[in-house]
Amino acid sequence: MKQTDAQLRATKKYQSKFEMLRVRVTPEEKQRIVEHAKSEHESLSAFLRRAIITTMRVDKKNTE
């Protein structure tokens, strides 16, 4: 089903609030990451955001 003009505008507006990050991993690494995210009942994106934020907090504490 084709999106309406209103749906396209809404999608564009939503996407404009975010930036994309790309990370290269091997297929095996990706599979391990995906499986771990699933085991935590998280989407891959949610897990990666949490991992980044957690690491940044730890790094900041280690430099203080």
DSSP file (Angstrom, degrees, kcal/mol; ACC not computed):
  #  RESIDUE AA STRUCTURE BP1 BP2  ACC     N-H-->O    O-->H-N    N-H-->O    O-->H-N    TCO  KAPPA ALPHA  PHI   PSI    X-CA   Y-CA   Z-CA
    1    1 A M              0   0    0      0, 0.0     2,-0.2     0, 0.0     0, 0.0   0.000 360.0 360.0 360.0 132.8    0.0    0.0    0.0
    2    2 A K        -     0   0    0      1,-0.1     2,-0.1     0, 0.0     0, 0.0  -0.516 360.0-114.9 -78.3 140.6    1.4    3.4   -1.0
    3    3 A Q        -     0   0    0     -2,-0.2    -1,-0.1     1,-0.1     2,-0.1  -0.460  28.1-120.9 -74.0 146.9    1.9    6.0    1.7
    4    4 A T     >  -     0   0    0     -2,-0.1     4,-2.3     1,-0.1     5,-0.2  -0.350  27.7-105.5 -77.6 166.8   -0.2    9.2    1.6
    5    5 A D  H  > S+     0   0    0      1,-0.2     4,-2.4     2,-0.2     5,-0.2   0.884 122.9  53.6 -59.8 -38.8    1.4   12.6    1.3
    6    6 A A  H  > S+     0   0    0      2,-0.2     4,-2.4     1,-0.2    -1,-0.2   0.897 108.5  49.1 -64.6 -40.2    0.5   13.2    5.0
    7    7 A Q  H  > S+     0   0    0      2,-0.2     4,-2.5     1,-0.2    -2,-0.2   0.903 110.6  50.5 -65.9 -40.8    2.2   10.0    6.0
    8    8 A L  H  X S+     0   0    0     -4,-2.3     4,-2.4     2,-0.2    -2,-0.2   0.909 111.6  47.8 -63.0 -42.2    5.3   10.8    4.0
    9    9 A R  H  X S+     0   0    0     -4,-2.4     4,-2.5     2,-0.2    -2,-0.2   0.911 112.1  49.6 -64.5 -42.2    5.5   14.3    5.7
   10   10 A A  H  X S+     0   0    0     -4,-2.4     4,-2.3     2,-0.2    -2,-0.2   0.903 111.6  48.6 -64.5 -41.0    5.0   12.8    9.1
   11   11 A T  H  X S+     0   0    0     -4,-2.5     4,-2.8     2,-0.2    -2,-0.2   0.925 112.1  48.7 -64.0 -44.6    7.7   10.2    8.5
   12   12 A K  H  X S+     0   0    0     -4,-2.4     4,-1.6     1,-0.2    -2,-0.2   0.902 111.6  49.6 -62.6 -41.8   10.1   12.9    7.2
   13   13 A K  H  < S+     0   0    0     -4,-2.5     4,-0.4     2,-0.2    -1,-0.2   0.917 113.1  46.8 -63.8 -43.7    9.4   15.1   10.3
   14   14 A Y  H >< S+     0   0    0     -4,-2.3     3,-1.5     1,-0.2    -2,-0.2   0.938 112.7  48.7 -62.9 -48.1   10.0   12.2   12.7
   15   15 A Q  H >< S+     0   0    0     -4,-2.8     3,-1.7     1,-0.3    -1,-0.2   0.768  98.6  68.4 -66.4 -25.4   13.2   11.2   11.0
   16   16 A S  T 3< S+     0   0    0     -4,-1.6    -1,-0.3     1,-0.3    -2,-0.2   0.665  90.5  64.3 -68.9 -14.1   14.6   14.7   11.0
   17   17 A K  T <  S+     0   0    0     -3,-1.5     2,-0.3    -4,-0.4    -1,-0.3   0.496 101.3  60.1 -84.5  -4.0   14.8   14.5   14.8
   18   18 A F    <   -     0   0    0     -3,-1.7     2,-0.3    -4,-0.1     0, 0.0  -0.842  64.4-146.3-128.2 158.5   17.5   11.8   14.6
   19   19 A E        -     0   0    0     -2,-0.3     2,-0.4     2,-0.0    -2,-0.0  -0.871  23.5-123.8-116.2 154.6   21.0   11.1   13.2
   20   20 A M        -     0   0    0     -2,-0.3     2,-0.4     2,-0.0    -2,-0.0  -0.817  18.5-165.5-100.7 139.8   22.2    7.8   11.9
   21   21 A L        -     0   0    0     -2,-0.4     2,-0.4     2,-0.0    -2,-0.0  -0.979   7.8-156.9-118.1 137.0   25.3    6.0   13.3
   22   22 A R        -     0   0    0     -2,-0.4     2,-0.4     2,-0.0    -2,-0.0  -0.948   9.5-175.9-117.1 137.1   26.9    3.2   11.3
   23   23 A V        -     0   0    0     -2,-0.4     2,-0.5     2,-0.0    -2,-0.0  -0.998  17.4-141.2-130.9 131.5   29.0    0.5   12.8
   24   24 A R        +     0   0    0     -2,-0.4     2,-0.3     6,-0.0    -2,-0.0  -0.826  32.0 158.5 -95.8 126.9   30.8   -2.2   10.9
   25   25 A V        -     0   0    0     -2,-0.5    -2,-0.0     3,-0.0     0, 0.0  -0.938  43.4 -98.8-138.0 160.5   30.9   -5.7   12.5
   26   26 A T     >  -     0   0    0     -2,-0.3     4,-2.6     1,-0.1     5,-0.2  -0.378  39.5-108.2 -72.6 160.8   31.4   -9.2   11.3
   27   27 A P  H  > S+     0   0    0      0, 0.0     4,-2.3     0, 0.0     5,-0.1   0.874 122.0  52.6 -57.4 -35.7   28.2  -11.3   10.7
   28   28 A E  H  > S+     0   0    0      2,-0.2     4,-2.1     1,-0.2     5,-0.2   0.913 109.2  47.9 -67.6 -42.1   29.2  -13.3   13.7
   29   29 A E  H  > S+     0   0    0      2,-0.2     4,-2.5     1,-0.2     5,-0.2   0.922 111.3  51.4 -63.0 -43.1   29.5  -10.3   15.9
   30   30 A K  H  X S+     0   0    0     -4,-2.6     4,-3.0     1,-0.2     5,-0.2   0.928 108.7  50.8 -60.0 -44.7   26.2   -8.9   14.7
   31   31 A Q  H  X S+     0   0    0     -4,-2.3     4,-2.6     1,-0.2    -1,-0.2   0.912 110.7  48.8 -60.5 -42.7   24.5  -12.2   15.5
   32   32 A R  H  X S+     0   0    0     -4,-2.1     4,-2.1     2,-0.2    -1,-0.2   0.902 113.4  47.3 -63.1 -40.9   26.0  -12.2   19.1
   33   33 A I  H  X S+     0   0    0     -4,-2.5     4,-2.7     2,-0.2    -2,-0.2   0.932 112.9  48.1 -66.8 -46.0   24.8   -8.6   19.6
   34   34 A V  H  X S+     0   0    0     -4,-3.0     4,-2.4     1,-0.2    -2,-0.2   0.921 112.3  49.1 -60.8 -45.1   21.3   -9.3   18.2
   35   35 A E  H  X S+     0   0    0     -4,-2.6     4,-2.2    -5,-0.2    -1,-0.2   0.895 111.3  49.6 -63.1 -39.6   21.0  -12.4   20.4
   36   36 A H  H  X S+     0   0    0     -4,-2.1     4,-1.3     2,-0.2    -2,-0.2   0.934 109.8  50.7 -65.1 -44.6   22.1  -10.5   23.5
   37   37 A A  H  <>S+     0   0    0     -4,-2.7     5,-2.7     1,-0.2     3,-0.5   0.920 111.2  49.1 -57.8 -44.1   19.6   -7.7   22.8
   38   38 A K  H ><5S+     0   0    0     -4,-2.4     3,-1.7     1,-0.2    -1,-0.2   0.891 106.3  55.7 -62.5 -39.5   16.9  -10.2   22.5
   39   39 A S  H 3<5S+     0   0    0     -4,-2.2    -1,-0.2     1,-0.3    -2,-0.2   0.767 109.2  47.8 -66.2 -22.8   17.9  -11.9   25.7
   40   40 A E  T 3<5S-     0   0    0     -4,-1.3    -1,-0.3    -3,-0.5    -2,-0.2   0.318 116.8-117.1 -94.9   5.9   17.5   -8.5   27.4
   41   41 A H  T < 5S+     0   0    0     -3,-1.7     2,-0.3     1,-0.2    -3,-0.2   0.887  74.3 126.0  58.4  42.0   14.1   -8.0   25.7
   42   42 A E      < -     0   0    0     -5,-2.7    -1,-0.2    -6,-0.1    -2,-0.2  -0.902  64.2-112.9-125.3 154.5   15.4   -5.0   23.8
   43   43 A S     >  -     0   0    0     -2,-0.3     4,-2.5     1,-0.1     5,-0.2  -0.408  38.3-107.7 -73.0 164.1   15.5   -4.0   20.2
   44   44 A L  H  > S+     0   0    0      1,-0.2     4,-2.5     2,-0.2     5,-0.2   0.921 121.0  49.3 -60.3 -43.6   18.9   -3.8   18.7
   45   45 A S  H  > S+     0   0    0      2,-0.2     4,-2.5     1,-0.2    -1,-0.2   0.914 110.7  49.1 -63.3 -43.5   18.7    0.0   18.6
   46   46 A A  H  > S+     0   0    0      1,-0.2     4,-2.3     2,-0.2    -1,-0.2   0.911 112.2  48.9 -63.6 -41.8   17.6    0.2   22.3
   47   47 A F  H  X S+     0   0    0     -4,-2.5     4,-2.7     2,-0.2    -2,-0.2   0.931 111.4  48.8 -63.7 -45.1   20.4   -2.1   23.4
   48   48 A L  H  X S+     0   0    0     -4,-2.5     4,-2.4     2,-0.2    -2,-0.2   0.903 111.3  49.6 -63.7 -40.8   23.1   -0.2   21.4
   49   49 A R  H  X S+     0   0    0     -4,-2.5     4,-2.6     2,-0.2     5,-0.2   0.935 113.0  47.3 -61.8 -44.7   21.9    3.2   22.9
   50   50 A R  H  X S+     0   0    0     -4,-2.3     4,-2.7     1,-0.2     5,-0.2   0.905 111.5  50.8 -63.5 -41.6   22.0    1.7   26.4
   51   51 A A  H  X S+     0   0    0     -4,-2.7     4,-2.2     2,-0.2    -1,-0.2   0.905 112.4  46.6 -63.4 -41.7   25.4    0.2   25.8
   52   52 A I  H  X S+     0   0    0     -4,-2.4     4,-2.4     2,-0.2    -2,-0.2   0.942 114.2  46.4 -66.1 -47.8   26.8    3.6   24.6
   53   53 A I  H  X S+     0   0    0     -4,-2.6     4,-2.1     1,-0.2    -2,-0.2   0.911 113.5  49.4 -62.7 -43.1   25.3    5.6   27.4
   54   54 A T  H  X S+     0   0    0     -4,-2.7     4,-2.3    -5,-0.2    -1,-0.2   0.924 111.8  48.3 -62.4 -45.1   26.5    3.1   30.0
   55   55 A T  H  X S+     0   0    0     -4,-2.2     4,-2.8    -5,-0.2    -2,-0.2   0.894 109.6  52.5 -63.5 -40.4   30.0    3.1   28.7
   56   56 A M  H  X S+     0   0    0     -4,-2.4     4,-2.2     2,-0.2    -1,-0.2   0.896 109.4  49.6 -63.6 -39.5   30.1    6.9   28.5
   57   57 A R  H  X S+     0   0    0     -4,-2.1     4,-2.2     2,-0.2    -2,-0.2   0.924 112.5  47.2 -63.6 -44.5   29.0    7.1   32.2
   58   58 A V  H  X S+     0   0    0     -4,-2.3     4,-2.0     1,-0.2    -2,-0.2   0.928 112.2  49.8 -63.3 -45.2   31.7    4.6   33.2
   59   59 A D  H  X S+     0   0    0     -4,-2.8     4,-0.9     1,-0.2    -1,-0.2   0.896 109.9  50.9 -60.9 -40.7   34.4    6.4   31.2
   60   60 A K  H >X S+     0   0    0     -4,-2.2     3,-0.7     1,-0.2     4,-0.6   0.912 109.7  49.8 -64.9 -42.1   33.4    9.7   32.8
   61   61 A K  H >< S+     0   0    0     -4,-2.2     3,-0.7     1,-0.2    -1,-0.2   0.865 108.1  54.6 -63.1 -35.8   33.6    8.3   36.3
   62   62 A N  H 3< S+     0   0    0     -4,-2.0    -1,-0.2     1,-0.2    -2,-0.2   0.687 108.2  48.7 -73.2 -17.9   37.1    6.8   35.5
   63   63 A T  H <<        0   0    0     -4,-0.9    -1,-0.2    -3,-0.7    -2,-0.2   0.509 360.0 360.0 -98.7  -5.1   38.4   10.2   34.4
   64   64 A E    <<        0   0    0     -3,-0.7    -1,-0.2    -4,-0.6    -2,-0.1   0.457 360.0 360.0 -86.8 360.0   37.2   12.1   37.5
